[in-house]
Amino acid sequence: ARLWRRLTDAPAAITDPAHRCRIQLLLGLLVVLVPLGLFSISIQILLIPGFWSTFKAVASALVLLAAAYGLGRTGRYAAAALITVGVSTAASFAVVIFNPADVMAHAFLSVSLLLAGLLFGYAGVWGMLLACLLGVTGLLPALGVPPPNGDPVVVPMFLIITAALLLIGIRQRDAVERERREELANS
């Protein structure tokens, strides 16, 4: 618990409790994403033939995520959060482009949606959904990357369903918080 606090604590100069919480969430996400990403690609490079292009894309993304962690540690939330969401999305698209046969790569776009929702709320989910849909329905076909199993509907629908669930979750969380604040104000 002490190590977790040391790795995820916001800088002392940040005194606003809400801002501190956002920074702590971002840092916690990065403390988990970077080591798990390293672990994953380390195993996959050993076990999966032809993994090198995916390895390079993900390893580059992990370096940038580590840089985002550094920015977050200095209190630069907006920049660190934008890098986190942008890099996770770019890495997912890079993997799809470099290795179109990897049907699971598309699923990692849902991680981008989740990160956008956690770090930017409603606007983040909507913005990331739009970016992902433009990517899978416009960019990838323009680059000649076929949809998984030749099905042009499955990935966009997966992204839309994931975004809808996230938006419902954010709405519910916000409603609970509003009720909690009202109860505190009335007591």
Secondary structure by P-SEA (a helix, b strand, c coil): caaaaaacccccccccaaaaaaaaaaaaaaaaaaaaaaaaaaaaaaccccaaaaaaaaaaaaaaaaaaaaaaaacaaaaaaaaaaaaaaaaaaaaaaacccccccccaaaaaaaaaaacccaaaaaaaaaaaaaaaaccccccccccccccccaaaaaaaaaaaaaaaaaaaaaaaaaaaaaaaaac
